[in-house]
Amino acid sequence: MAQKKQAKNAQCKRCLNKFMEKEIYTIQQFQYRKSPTYDWTKKFFAALGIGEWDSFCESCMLYHGKTYHDAWLASVKNK
């Protein structure tokens, strides 16, 4: 049986491109890291206007991941 292709019904908050629902990324991807804490993560993304349930495509999540990592390193360095 041929599987029906799932409709592109999710939209990336950053680039506004539509993508498959199964390819959704959220900032919750970061909650399993040891550092920074998830509370720090939520505050960082809230400052960017990004909530826990906002959807992103893979390339935009990689972009935010780099920004996030750089900000964390800068905050650790400044302590």
PyMOL Python script that loads the backbone (N, CA, C, O; Angstrom):
from pymol import cmd

cmd.read_pdbstr("""\
ATOM      1  N   MET A   1       0.828  -1.184   0.000  1.00  0.00           N
ATOM      2  CA  MET A   1       0.000   0.000   0.000  1.00  0.00           C
ATOM      3  C   MET A   1       0.874   1.251   0.000  1.00  0.00           C
ATOM      4  O   MET A   1       1.829   1.353   0.770  1.00  0.00           O
ATOM      5  N   ALA A   2       0.554   2.149  -0.827  1.00  0.00           N
ATOM      6  CA  ALA A   2       1.277   3.413  -0.867  1.00  0.00           C
ATOM      7  C   ALA A   2       0.798   4.299   0.274  1.00  0.00           C
ATOM      8  O   ALA A   2      -0.401   4.430   0.520  1.00  0.00           O
ATOM      9  N   GLN A   3       1.761   4.905   0.966  1.00  0.00           N
ATOM     10  CA  GLN A   3       1.383   5.797   2.056  1.00  0.00           C
ATOM     11  C   GLN A   3       1.086   7.173   1.510  1.00  0.00           C
ATOM     12  O   GLN A   3       1.757   7.659   0.600  1.00  0.00           O
ATOM     13  N   LYS A   4       0.082   7.785   2.073  1.00  0.00           N
ATOM     14  CA  LYS A   4      -0.308   9.124   1.675  1.00  0.00           C
ATOM     15  C   LYS A   4       0.705  10.112   2.254  1.00  0.00           C
ATOM     16  O   LYS A   4       1.028  10.034   3.440  1.00  0.00           O
ATOM     17  N   LYS A   5       1.206  11.031   1.446  1.00  0.00           N
ATOM     18  CA  LYS A   5       2.170  12.011   1.916  1.00  0.00           C
ATOM     19  C   LYS A   5       1.459  13.005   2.824  1.00  0.00           C
ATOM     20  O   LYS A   5       0.399  13.526   2.477  1.00  0.00           O
ATOM     21  N   GLN A   6       2.047  13.264   3.985  1.00  0.00           N
ATOM     22  CA  GLN A   6       1.446  14.161   4.957  1.00  0.00           C
ATOM     23  C   GLN A   6       1.521  15.606   4.457  1.00  0.00           C
ATOM     24  O   GLN A   6       2.538  16.035   3.912  1.00  0.00           O
ATOM     25  N   ALA A   7       0.451  16.330   4.648  1.00  0.00           N
ATOM     26  CA  ALA A   7       0.377  17.713   4.191  1.00  0.00           C
ATOM     27  C   ALA A   7       1.368  18.587   4.934  1.00  0.00           C
ATOM     28  O   ALA A   7       1.698  18.322   6.090  1.00  0.00           O
ATOM     29  N   LYS A   8       1.840  19.621   4.273  1.00  0.00           N
ATOM     30  CA  LYS A   8       2.725  20.592   4.903  1.00  0.00           C
ATOM     31  C   LYS A   8       1.839  21.553   5.683  1.00  0.00           C
ATOM     32  O   LYS A   8       1.301  22.511   5.128  1.00  0.00           O
ATOM     33  N   ASN A   9       1.695  21.285   6.974  1.00  0.00           N
ATOM     34  CA  ASN A   9       0.770  22.088   7.758  1.00  0.00           C
ATOM     35  C   ASN A   9       1.415  22.776   8.948  1.00  0.00           C
ATOM     36  O   ASN A   9       0.707  23.353   9.774  1.00  0.00           O
ATOM     37  N   ALA A  10       2.713  22.735   9.060  1.00  0.00           N
ATOM     38  CA  ALA A  10       3.408  23.451  10.123  1.00  0.00           C
ATOM     39  C   ALA A  10       4.185  24.588   9.467  1.00  0.00           C
ATOM     40  O   ALA A  10       4.609  24.488   8.316  1.00  0.00           O
ATOM     41  N   GLN A  11       4.361  25.667  10.222  1.00  0.00           N
ATOM     42  CA  GLN A  11       5.075  26.811   9.675  1.00  0.00           C
ATOM     43  C   GLN A  11       6.152  27.261  10.651  1.00  0.00           C
ATOM     44  O   GLN A  11       5.909  27.390  11.851  1.00  0.00           O
ATOM     45  N   CYS A  12       7.334  27.494  10.125  1.00  0.00           N
ATOM     46  CA  CYS A  12       8.459  27.942  10.927  1.00  0.00           C
ATOM     47  C   CYS A  12       8.239  29.389  11.344  1.00  0.00           C
ATOM     48  O   CYS A  12       7.905  30.239  10.518  1.00  0.00           O
ATOM     49  N   LYS A  13       8.425  29.662  12.622  1.00  0.00           N
ATOM     50  CA  LYS A  13       8.230  31.019  13.140  1.00  0.00           C
ATOM     51  C   LYS A  13       9.286  31.980  12.599  1.00  0.00           C
ATOM     52  O   LYS A  13       9.008  33.169  12.443  1.00  0.00           O
ATOM     53  N   ARG A  14      10.472  31.498  12.316  1.00  0.00           N
ATOM     54  CA  ARG A  14      11.563  32.382  11.873  1.00  0.00           C
ATOM     55  C   ARG A  14      11.507  32.657  10.371  1.00  0.00           C
ATOM     56  O   ARG A  14      11.463  33.819   9.966  1.00  0.00           O
ATOM     57  N   CYS A  15      11.507  31.630   9.549  1.00  0.00           N
ATOM     58  CA  CYS A  15      11.571  31.835   8.095  1.00  0.00           C
ATOM     59  C   CYS A  15      10.199  31.792   7.431  1.00  0.00           C
ATOM     60  O   CYS A  15      10.060  32.146   6.260  1.00  0.00           O
ATOM     61  N   LEU A  16       9.191  31.359   8.177  1.00  0.00           N
ATOM     62  CA  LEU A  16       7.804  31.270   7.713  1.00  0.00           C
ATOM     63  C   LEU A  16       7.569  30.225   6.631  1.00  0.00           C
ATOM     64  O   LEU A  16       6.495  30.178   6.032  1.00  0.00           O
ATOM     65  N   ASN A  17       8.572  29.386   6.381  1.00  0.00           N
ATOM     66  CA  ASN A  17       8.374  28.297   5.422  1.00  0.00           C
ATOM     67  C   ASN A  17       7.485  27.235   6.040  1.00  0.00           C
ATOM     68  O   ASN A  17       7.491  27.027   7.253  1.00  0.00           O
ATOM     69  N   LYS A  18       6.728  26.573   5.199  1.00  0.00           N
ATOM     70  CA  LYS A  18       5.888  25.480   5.669  1.00  0.00           C
ATOM     71  C   LYS A  18       6.680  24.181   5.544  1.00  0.00           C
ATOM     72  O   LYS A  18       7.521  24.030   4.658  1.00  0.00           O
ATOM     73  N   PHE A  19       6.394  23.247   6.452  1.00  0.00           N
ATOM     74  CA  PHE A  19       7.098  21.977   6.426  1.00  0.00           C
ATOM     75  C   PHE A  19       6.209  20.899   7.018  1.00  0.00           C
ATOM     76  O   PHE A  19       5.143  21.184   7.564  1.00  0.00           O
ATOM     77  N   MET A  20       6.656  19.672   6.904  1.00  0.00           N
ATOM     78  CA  MET A  20       5.875  18.535   7.380  1.00  0.00           C
ATOM     79  C   MET A  20       5.740  18.569   8.898  1.00  0.00           C
ATOM     80  O   MET A  20       6.687  18.912   9.606  1.00  0.00           O
ATOM     81  N   GLU A  21       4.583  18.221   9.380  1.00  0.00           N
ATOM     82  CA  GLU A  21       4.311  18.249  10.816  1.00  0.00           C
ATOM     83  C   GLU A  21       5.306  17.418  11.619  1.00  0.00           C
ATOM     84  O   GLU A  21       5.656  17.795  12.737  1.00  0.00           O
ATOM     85  N   LYS A  22       5.763  16.307  11.077  1.00  0.00           N
ATOM     86  CA  LYS A  22       6.701  15.433  11.791  1.00  0.00           C
ATOM     87  C   LYS A  22       8.092  16.036  11.902  1.00  0.00           C
ATOM     88  O   LYS A  22       8.928  15.508  12.635  1.00  0.00           O
ATOM     89  N   GLU A  23       8.363  17.124  11.197  1.00  0.00           N
ATOM     90  CA  GLU A  23       9.684  17.743  11.200  1.00  0.00           C
ATOM     91  C   GLU A  23       9.751  18.975  12.097  1.00  0.00           C
ATOM     92  O   GLU A  23      10.653  19.799  11.946  1.00  0.00           O
ATOM     93  N   ILE A  24       8.818  19.109  13.021  1.00  0.00           N
ATOM     94  CA  ILE A  24       8.760  20.268  13.917  1.00  0.00           C
ATOM     95  C   ILE A  24       9.868  20.196  14.958  1.00  0.00           C
ATOM     96  O   ILE A  24      10.132  19.142  15.538  1.00  0.00           O
ATOM     97  N   TYR A  25      10.507  21.329  15.182  1.00  0.00           N
ATOM     98  CA  TYR A  25      11.473  21.486  16.261  1.00  0.00           C
ATOM     99  C   TYR A  25      10.988  22.625  17.148  1.00  0.00           C
ATOM    100  O   TYR A  25      10.453  23.617  16.653  1.00  0.00           O
ATOM    101  N   THR A  26      11.173  22.486  18.453  1.00  0.00           N
ATOM    102  CA  THR A  26      10.835  23.538  19.409  1.00  0.00           C
ATOM    103  C   THR A  26      12.013  23.723  20.351  1.00  0.00           C
ATOM    104  O   THR A  26      12.958  22.934  20.330  1.00  0.00           O
ATOM    105  N   ILE A  27      11.961  24.760  21.175  1.00  0.00           N
ATOM    106  CA  ILE A  27      13.068  24.968  22.102  1.00  0.00           C
ATOM    107  C   ILE A  27      13.115  23.875  23.162  1.00  0.00           C
ATOM    108  O   ILE A  27      14.087  23.775  23.911  1.00  0.00           O
ATOM    109  N   GLN A  28      12.085  23.069  23.227  1.00  0.00           N
ATOM    110  CA  GLN A  28      12.107  21.964  24.172  1.00  0.00           C
ATOM    111  C   GLN A  28      13.219  20.960  23.835  1.00  0.00           C
ATOM    112  O   GLN A  28      13.584  20.133  24.670  1.00  0.00           O
ATOM    113  N   GLN A  29      13.749  21.035  22.625  1.00  0.00           N
ATOM    114  CA  GLN A  29      14.874  20.188  22.234  1.00  0.00           C
ATOM    115  C   GLN A  29      16.063  20.422  23.169  1.00  0.00           C
ATOM    116  O   GLN A  29      16.911  19.544  23.328  1.00  0.00           O
ATOM    117  N   PHE A  30      16.125  21.613  23.789  1.00  0.00           N
ATOM    118  CA  PHE A  30      17.266  21.982  24.623  1.00  0.00           C
ATOM    119  C   PHE A  30      17.116  21.552  26.083  1.00  0.00           C
ATOM    120  O   PHE A  30      18.055  21.708  26.863  1.00  0.00           O
ATOM    121  N   GLN A  31      15.971  21.023  26.463  1.00  0.00           N
ATOM    122  CA  GLN A  31      15.752  20.715  27.877  1.00  0.00           C
ATOM    123  C   GLN A  31      16.561  19.526  28.390  1.00  0.00           C
ATOM    124  O   GLN A  31      16.660  19.327  29.601  1.00  0.00           O
ATOM    125  N   TYR A  32      17.128  18.749  27.507  1.00  0.00           N
ATOM    126  CA  TYR A  32      17.872  17.561  27.931  1.00  0.00           C
ATOM    127  C   TYR A  32      19.368  17.817  28.098  1.00  0.00           C
ATOM    128  O   TYR A  32      20.124  16.901  28.421  1.00  0.00           O
ATOM    129  N   ARG A  33      19.790  19.040  27.882  1.00  0.00           N
ATOM    130  CA  ARG A  33      21.207  19.377  28.065  1.00  0.00           C
ATOM    131  C   ARG A  33      21.499  19.607  29.543  1.00  0.00           C
ATOM    132  O   ARG A  33      20.646  20.087  30.290  1.00  0.00           O
ATOM    133  N   LYS A  34      22.694  19.264  29.946  1.00  0.00           N
ATOM    134  CA  LYS A  34      23.071  19.466  31.347  1.00  0.00           C
ATOM    135  C   LYS A  34      23.251  20.940  31.661  1.00  0.00           C
ATOM    136  O   LYS A  34      22.855  21.412  32.727  1.00  0.00           O
ATOM    137  N   SER A  35      23.848  21.657  30.731  1.00  0.00           N
ATOM    138  CA  SER A  35      23.991  23.094  30.929  1.00  0.00           C
ATOM    139  C   SER A  35      23.893  23.775  29.572  1.00  0.00           C
ATOM    140  O   SER A  35      24.392  23.255  28.574  1.00  0.00           O
ATOM    141  N   PRO A  36      23.265  24.911  29.535  1.00  0.00           N
ATOM    142  CA  PRO A  36      22.631  25.629  30.626  1.00  0.00           C
ATOM    143  C   PRO A  36      21.331  24.948  31.064  1.00  0.00           C
ATOM    144  O   PRO A  36      20.837  24.028  30.412  1.00  0.00           O
ATOM    145  N   THR A  37      20.802  25.422  32.171  1.00  0.00           N
ATOM    146  CA  THR A  37      19.548  24.849  32.663  1.00  0.00           C
ATOM    147  C   THR A  37      18.416  25.193  31.719  1.00  0.00           C
ATOM    148  O   THR A  37      18.510  26.123  30.919  1.00  0.00           O
ATOM    149  N   TYR A  38      17.352  24.433  31.825  1.00  0.00           N
ATOM    150  CA  TYR A  38      16.200  24.712  30.961  1.00  0.00           C
ATOM    151  C   TYR A  38      15.551  26.043  31.328  1.00  0.00           C
ATOM    152  O   TYR A  38      14.991  26.712  30.459  1.00  0.00           O
ATOM    153  N   ASP A  39      15.617  26.437  32.602  1.00  0.00           N
ATOM    154  CA  ASP A  39      15.093  27.754  32.989  1.00  0.00           C
ATOM    155  C   ASP A  39      15.865  28.866  32.277  1.00  0.00           C
ATOM    156  O   ASP A  39      15.266  29.825  31.792  1.00  0.00           O
ATOM    157  N   TRP A  40      17.196  28.737  32.215  1.00  0.00           N
ATOM    158  CA  TRP A  40      18.007  29.719  31.493  1.00  0.00           C
ATOM    159  C   TRP A  40      17.611  29.736  30.021  1.00  0.00           C
ATOM    160  O   TRP A  40      17.492  30.794  29.404  1.00  0.00           O
ATOM    161  N   THR A  41      17.414  28.559  29.483  1.00  0.00           N
ATOM    162  CA  THR A  41      17.035  28.417  28.073  1.00  0.00           C
ATOM    163  C   THR A  41      15.716  29.127  27.792  1.00  0.00           C
ATOM    164  O   THR A  41      15.611  29.879  26.823  1.00  0.00           O
ATOM    165  N   LYS A  42      14.709  28.895  28.631  1.00  0.00           N
ATOM    166  CA  LYS A  42      13.403  29.523  28.425  1.00  0.00           C
ATOM    167  C   LYS A  42      13.501  31.041  28.514  1.00  0.00           C
ATOM    168  O   LYS A  42      12.864  31.746  27.731  1.00  0.00           O
ATOM    169  N   LYS A  43      14.290  31.557  29.459  1.00  0.00           N
ATOM    170  CA  LYS A  43      14.457  33.007  29.594  1.00  0.00           C
ATOM    171  C   LYS A  43      15.173  33.588  28.374  1.00  0.00           C
ATOM    172  O   LYS A  43      14.801  34.649  27.872  1.00  0.00           O
ATOM    173  N   PHE A  44      16.199  32.886  27.905  1.00  0.00           N
ATOM    174  CA  PHE A  44      16.933  33.344  26.726  1.00  0.00           C
ATOM    175  C   PHE A  44      16.001  33.460  25.526  1.00  0.00           C
ATOM    176  O   PHE A  44      15.976  34.491  24.853  1.00  0.00           O
ATOM    177  N   PHE A  45      15.238  32.407  25.257  1.00  0.00           N
ATOM    178  CA  PHE A  45      14.356  32.424  24.094  1.00  0.00           C
ATOM    179  C   PHE A  45      13.173  33.363  24.284  1.00  0.00           C
ATOM    180  O   PHE A  45      12.684  33.933  23.308  1.00  0.00           O
ATOM    181  N   ALA A  46      12.703  33.538  25.508  1.00  0.00           N
ATOM    182  CA  ALA A  46      11.610  34.487  25.765  1.00  0.00           C
ATOM    183  C   ALA A  46      12.048  35.904  25.399  1.00  0.00           C
ATOM    184  O   ALA A  46      11.252  36.691  24.885  1.00  0.00           O
ATOM    185  N   ALA A  47      13.318  36.227  25.664  1.00  0.00           N
ATOM    186  CA  ALA A  47      13.851  37.540  25.298  1.00  0.00           C
ATOM    187  C   ALA A  47      13.843  37.744  23.776  1.00  0.00           C
ATOM    188  O   ALA A  47      13.813  38.877  23.296  1.00  0.00           O
ATOM    189  N   LEU A  48      13.870  36.650  23.034  1.00  0.00           N
ATOM    190  CA  LEU A  48      13.812  36.709  21.567  1.00  0.00           C
ATOM    191  C   LEU A  48      12.373  36.619  21.051  1.00  0.00           C
ATOM    192  O   LEU A  48      12.134  36.646  19.844  1.00  0.00           O
ATOM    193  N   GLY A  49      11.423  36.513  21.975  1.00  0.00           N
ATOM    194  CA  GLY A  49      10.019  36.392  21.582  1.00  0.00           C
ATOM    195  C   GLY A  49       9.639  34.988  21.150  1.00  0.00           C
ATOM    196  O   GLY A  49       8.689  34.804  20.389  1.00  0.00           O
ATOM    197  N   ILE A  50      10.374  33.999  21.632  1.00  0.00           N
ATOM    198  CA  ILE A  50      10.152  32.601  21.263  1.00  0.00           C
ATOM    199  C   ILE A  50       9.638  31.840  22.474  1.00  0.00           C
ATOM    200  O   ILE A  50      10.267  31.838  23.532  1.00  0.00           O
ATOM    201  N   GLY A  51       8.487  31.193  22.308  1.00  0.00           N
ATOM    202  CA  GLY A  51       7.904  30.399  23.378  1.00  0.00           C
ATOM    203  C   GLY A  51       8.247  28.927  23.233  1.00  0.00           C
ATOM    204  O   GLY A  51       8.795  28.496  22.218  1.00  0.00           O
ATOM    205  N   GLU A  52       7.914  28.165  24.268  1.00  0.00           N
ATOM    206  CA  GLU A  52       8.237  26.733  24.281  1.00  0.00           C
ATOM    207  C   GLU A  52       7.588  25.957  23.149  1.00  0.00           C
ATOM    208  O   GLU A  52       8.129  24.944  22.706  1.00  0.00           O
ATOM    209  N   TRP A  53       6.456  26.407  22.683  1.00  0.00           N
ATOM    210  CA  TRP A  53       5.707  25.644  21.684  1.00  0.00           C
ATOM    211  C   TRP A  53       5.787  26.229  20.280  1.00  0.00           C
ATOM    212  O   TRP A  53       5.105  25.748  19.374  1.00  0.00           O
ATOM    213  N   ASP A  54       6.610  27.259  20.085  1.00  0.00           N
ATOM    214  CA  ASP A  54       6.784  27.804  18.738  1.00  0.00           C
ATOM    215  C   ASP A  54       7.510  26.777  17.874  1.00  0.00           C
ATOM    216  O   ASP A  54       8.427  26.097  18.336  1.00  0.00           O
ATOM    217  N   SER A  55       7.094  26.675  16.631  1.00  0.00           N
ATOM    218  CA  SER A  55       7.637  25.664  15.715  1.00  0.00           C
ATOM    219  C   SER A  55       8.711  26.250  14.814  1.00  0.00           C
ATOM    220  O   SER A  55       8.626  27.396  14.371  1.00  0.00           O
ATOM    221  N   PHE A  56       9.732  25.425  14.554  1.00  0.00           N
ATOM    222  CA  PHE A  56      10.814  25.825  13.666  1.00  0.00           C
ATOM    223  C   PHE A  56      11.181  24.671  12.757  1.00  0.00           C
ATOM    224  O   PHE A  56      11.023  23.504  13.114  1.00  0.00           O
ATOM    225  N   CYS A  57      11.675  25.016  11.568  1.00  0.00           N
ATOM    226  CA  CYS A  57      12.213  24.001  10.669  1.00  0.00           C
ATOM    227  C   CYS A  57      13.619  23.653  11.162  1.00  0.00           C
ATOM    228  O   CYS A  57      14.156  24.325  12.043  1.00  0.00           O
ATOM    229  N   GLU A  58      14.197  22.626  10.605  1.00  0.00           N
ATOM    230  CA  GLU A  58      15.506  22.166  11.071  1.00  0.00           C
ATOM    231  C   GLU A  58      16.593  23.224  10.910  1.00  0.00           C
ATOM    232  O   GLU A  58      17.387  23.432  11.828  1.00  0.00           O
ATOM    233  N   SER A  59      16.644  23.895   9.764  1.00  0.00           N
ATOM    234  CA  SER A  59      17.720  24.865   9.544  1.00  0.00           C
ATOM    235  C   SER A  59      17.599  26.059  10.481  1.00  0.00           C
ATOM    236  O   SER A  59      18.615  26.581  10.941  1.00  0.00           O
ATOM    237  N   CYS A  60      16.383  26.502  10.772  1.00  0.00           N
ATOM    238  CA  CYS A  60      16.215  27.617  11.704  1.00  0.00           C
ATOM    239  C   CYS A  60      16.503  27.186  13.131  1.00  0.00           C
ATOM    240  O   CYS A  60      16.995  27.987  13.926  1.00  0.00           O
ATOM    241  N   MET A  61      16.208  25.939  13.473  1.00  0.00           N
ATOM    242  CA  MET A  61      16.528  25.459  14.813  1.00  0.00           C
ATOM    243  C   MET A  61      18.039  25.369  14.976  1.00  0.00           C
ATOM    244  O   MET A  61      18.555  25.657  16.056  1.00  0.00           O
ATOM    245  N   LEU A  62      18.757  24.980  13.933  1.00  0.00           N
ATOM    246  CA  LEU A  62      20.217  24.960  13.987  1.00  0.00           C
ATOM    247  C   LEU A  62      20.772  26.372  14.173  1.00  0.00           C
ATOM    248  O   LEU A  62      21.727  26.579  14.922  1.00  0.00           O
ATOM    249  N   TYR A  63      20.165  27.339  13.487  1.00  0.00           N
ATOM    250  CA  TYR A  63      20.560  28.746  13.638  1.00  0.00           C
ATOM    251  C   TYR A  63      20.360  29.189  15.089  1.00  0.00           C
ATOM    252  O   TYR A  63      21.266  29.760  15.695  1.00  0.00           O
ATOM    253  N   HIS A  64      19.183  28.926  15.640  1.00  0.00           N
ATOM    254  CA  HIS A  64      18.904  29.308  17.022  1.00  0.00           C
ATOM    255  C   HIS A  64      19.801  28.549  18.004  1.00  0.00           C
ATOM    256  O   HIS A  64      20.192  29.096  19.035  1.00  0.00           O
ATOM    257  N   GLY A  65      20.123  27.314  17.693  1.00  0.00           N
ATOM    258  CA  GLY A  65      21.016  26.537  18.540  1.00  0.00           C
ATOM    259  C   GLY A  65      22.397  27.164  18.634  1.00  0.00           C
ATOM    260  O   GLY A  65      23.003  27.177  19.705  1.00  0.00           O
ATOM    261  N   LYS A  66      22.896  27.682  17.523  1.00  0.00           N
ATOM    262  CA  LYS A  66      24.203  28.349  17.524  1.00  0.00           C
ATOM    263  C   LYS A  66      24.132  29.647  18.320  1.00  0.00           C
ATOM    264  O   LYS A  66      25.018  29.928  19.127  1.00  0.00           O
ATOM    265  N   THR A  67      23.088  30.436  18.100  1.00  0.00           N
ATOM    266  CA  THR A  67      22.903  31.684  18.830  1.00  0.00           C
ATOM    267  C   THR A  67      22.832  31.417  20.330  1.00  0.00           C
ATOM    268  O   THR A  67      23.455  32.112  21.133  1.00  0.00           O
ATOM    269  N   TYR A  68      22.075  30.414  20.680  1.00  0.00           N
ATOM    270  CA  TYR A  68      21.890  29.986  22.063  1.00  0.00           C
ATOM    271  C   TYR A  68      23.223  29.584  22.687  1.00  0.00           C
ATOM    272  O   TYR A  68      23.559  30.013  23.791  1.00  0.00           O
ATOM    273  N   HIS A  69      23.971  28.760  21.971  1.00  0.00           N
ATOM    274  CA  HIS A  69      25.260  28.276  22.466  1.00  0.00           C
ATOM    275  C   HIS A  69      26.238  29.442  22.658  1.00  0.00           C
ATOM    276  O   HIS A  69      26.925  29.517  23.677  1.00  0.00           O
ATOM    277  N   ASP A  70      26.298  30.339  21.689  1.00  0.00           N
ATOM    278  CA  ASP A  70      27.191  31.499  21.778  1.00  0.00           C
ATOM    279  C   ASP A  70      26.822  32.388  22.970  1.00  0.00           C
ATOM    280  O   ASP A  70      27.702  32.874  23.681  1.00  0.00           O
ATOM    281  N   ALA A  71      25.517  32.599  23.187  1.00  0.00           N
ATOM    282  CA  ALA A  71      25.063  33.422  24.313  1.00  0.00           C
ATOM    283  C   ALA A  71      25.420  32.762  25.638  1.00  0.00           C
ATOM    284  O   ALA A  71      25.820  33.439  26.585  1.00  0.00           O
ATOM    285  N   TRP A  72      25.277  31.444  25.706  1.00  0.00           N
ATOM    286  CA  TRP A  72      25.617  30.729  26.941  1.00  0.00           C
ATOM    287  C   TRP A  72      27.111  30.855  27.236  1.00  0.00           C
ATOM    288  O   TRP A  72      27.505  31.115  28.373  1.00  0.00           O
ATOM    289  N   LEU A  73      27.935  30.671  26.213  1.00  0.00           N
ATOM    290  CA  LEU A  73      29.386  30.784  26.417  1.00  0.00           C
ATOM    291  C   LEU A  73      29.751  32.193  26.863  1.00  0.00           C
ATOM    292  O   LEU A  73      30.605  32.360  27.733  1.00  0.00           O
ATOM    293  N   ALA A  74      29.127  33.196  26.288  1.00  0.00           N
ATOM    294  CA  ALA A  74      29.404  34.586  26.672  1.00  0.00           C
ATOM    295  C   ALA A  74      28.987  34.842  28.113  1.00  0.00           C
ATOM    296  O   ALA A  74      29.687  35.547  28.840  1.00  0.00           O
ATOM    297  N   SER A  75      27.853  34.279  28.540  1.00  0.00           N
ATOM    298  CA  SER A  75      27.389  34.497  29.910  1.00  0.00           C
ATOM    299  C   SER A  75      28.301  33.802  30.923  1.00  0.00           C
ATOM    300  O   SER A  75      28.517  34.320  32.019  1.00  0.00           O
ATOM    301  N   VAL A  76      28.833  32.642  30.565  1.00  0.00           N
ATOM    302  CA  VAL A  76      29.754  31.925  31.452  1.00  0.00           C
ATOM    303  C   VAL A  76      31.083  32.669  31.553  1.00  0.00           C
ATOM    304  O   VAL A  76      31.686  32.749  32.623  1.00  0.00           O
ATOM    305  N   LYS A  77      31.522  33.206  30.433  1.00  0.00           N
ATOM    306  CA  LYS A  77      32.789  33.923  30.376  1.00  0.00           C
ATOM    307  C   LYS A  77      32.740  35.212  31.220  1.00  0.00           C
ATOM    308  O   LYS A  77      33.742  35.630  31.799  1.00  0.00           O
ATOM    309  N   ASN A  78      31.542  35.828  31.273  1.00  0.00           N
ATOM    310  CA  ASN A  78      31.393  37.086  31.993  1.00  0.00           C
ATOM    311  C   ASN A  78      31.199  36.923  33.498  1.00  0.00           C
ATOM    312  O   ASN A  78      31.074  37.918  34.213  1.00  0.00           O
ATOM    313  N   LYS A  79      31.174  35.712  33.978  1.00  0.00           N
ATOM    314  CA  LYS A  79      30.978  35.482  35.420  1.00  0.00           C
ATOM    315  C   LYS A  79      32.267  35.573  36.167  1.00  0.00           C
ATOM    316  O   LYS A  79      32.287  35.406  37.386  1.00  0.00           O
TER     317      LYS A  79
END
""", "prot")
cmd.dss("prot")
cmd.show_as("cartoon", "prot")
cmd.util.cbc("prot")
cmd.orient("prot")
